[in-house]
Amino acid sequence: MAEEQRGERCGGITTDGKVQLCHYLANDDQVRQLLAVIGSYVSHSGLASTRHEVDDITSAIVSATIVRAFDIVETKYQGQGIHPWLLRIAHGMRNEMQARKQ
């Protein structure tokens, strides 16, 4: 995930959800954990056949997940915890990629 993606989206925070999302993304350990879980989703989904492909697809899903999360956080986030919420978004992104591949 690009550093500028983390920083530019957190300017002018207006909601508790955005605050929580920004704090989550500012924590490198949490982001590494998110990458690991999504990487596991990709590895087991059949979307990729090499480690390089897994890394590329994981990166694309994480980036798309973060963009989507910022787009919907004010209306869809219900305070259930940022990590599981992001994983649900990522799971949906992975499913969309799988459907397009088939």
N, C-alpha and C positions, 0 to 999 in steps of 0.2 A: 504494500500500500504506500502510495506516495505521501511524503510528509506534508506537501502543500495541500493535499486533499484533507488531511486531518485539521490543519490550521485554518484554512480559509472558510470552512463550513462552520466554525465555532465562533466567528465574530458576530457580534450583535445578538447574542443568545437571548431568547425571549420566553422559553418555557422550561419547566422542570425536566421534561423529557430530553430536551436539547442539552441541558446542563449535564444530565446523567450520561447521555451519549458521548458528549465531549470528554467528560472525565474518564469514561471507559476507554475511549480511543487514545487518550493521552497516556494510558498505562501500558507500557510495552509488554509486560507479562500477560496481561489480558488479551492483547492483540495477538501475541504468539499462540496463546491457547486457542483463540478463535481460528487462526490459520491452521493449526494442527487438526482441529475437529473438522473443518471444512475440507482440508486435504484428505482426511480419512473418508469423508463422504465421496469425494471425487475418486479416490483409489478403488473404493468398493462399488462404484456405480457403473464401471465399464466405459466411462467417458474417455479414458486415457489409457494408453498402453505402455508408456515410458514414464520414468520419474520426471523428466523434463516437461512432458505434456501435463502430468499431474500438477506440477508447480505452476505452469502457465494458466491452466484452467482454474486452479485454486485462486490465483491472483485475480483473475477476471471476475470470479464469483464474489470474492471479498470486496473488490472495488465496486461492483454493481450493487452489492448488499449495502455498503455504506452510503452510496448515493441514494438508493431507495429509502434507507432508514431516515436520512435527513429530509427527504421529500415528504415522508408520511408521519414522522415522529409526533407532530403536533396534533394529528387527528387519530392516529391508530395506536400509539403507545399508551398502555393502560397501567404502567407502573409494575409490571410483572417481573422486572429484572431485565437489564439490557442484554446480557449474554444470551439467555434463552430466546429473547425476542429476535436478536440478530440471527441466531441459528435457524429460527423458523423462516425468516426471510431468505437466508442462504439456501435452505432446503428447497424452497420454492424455486429459486433461481436455478439450482442444480436440476430439478425436475423439468423445468422449461428447456434447459440445454439438452437433456436426455431426449425429450420429446422431439426437438428439432433434429437431433442426430438420427432418429429412427425413420 
